């Protein structure tokens, strides 16, 4: 009788231990779900703050930031297509909402490992590269901002050194901007 009582008590304790383990696992999963959701909200908040700062800069720019500007330029590598994607954001700040017209182009400065090349450093219009997908030189026509994006492939014998962005507005107050980006800086540690 005492053995049966001990076995029943043991089964009861086992059941409570299993219940406690399941409860702890549920608590852990719930905490993980809350952590992931919180991280998602923080990322969304950061993106919204970036957007607000961007639009605030367009509507109320600093004195030094008025007119045509290259607000951002990014390049990334797509392993699936073995190509590079580029995206540029061109802005006009403090322009009294007037239509800005002009042109935008990108060139790639490369080092060639081809023995037949006369000069090891060469510059190519991005649109001359194989697998180019985009519209360069691009026509600028916007009031606040315009996004220019596309893709290209690099031949094996070319090693990128830098990319050069050339912007030029047309009209009464012509603005020219030439900006050079180091290839390693564009791609980070890639």
C-alpha positions, 0 to 999 in steps of 0.5 A: 500500500505504501509502495502504491502511495509512493508511486502515485505521489511520484507520478504526480510529481512527474506530472507537475515537473512535465507541466512546469517544463511545458510552461517554461517552454511556452514562456520562453517561446512567448518571450522570443516572439515578443523580442522578435516583434519588438525588434521589428518595430524598432527597425520600422521606427528607424526606417520611418525616422529616416524617411521623416528626416529625408522629407524634412530636408527636402521641405526645410533644407539648410542653407548649404543644401539648397538645389541639386544634390545626390542624396544617396548612392548604393551598390549591392551584389546579387549572387543569384544573377551574378550582377551588381545593382545600383540605386541613386537618389537625386534631390532638389531642396529649397527649389520652390517646387520648380521642376528640375531638369538635367542629366545623370550618368555613372562611370566605372573606373577599373583596373584591367588585368588584360595584357593587351590593354594599353593602360591598366586603369580605364574608365567605362560608361556603366551603360557600356558594360555587359548585362547592363540593365537601366537607362543611362545617361538618365534624364532628370525631371522632378520637383523633389526627388528622383530615383535612378536604378539598374544593374550591370555585370563585371567582366572577369578581367576588370577589377573595379576601383571607383564609380563616378556620378555626374549630375548636371541640371539645365536651365537658368542656374546650372549646377554640376556635381561630380562625386567619386565613390571608392568601390570598397566603400560602396560594397563594404566588406564584400 
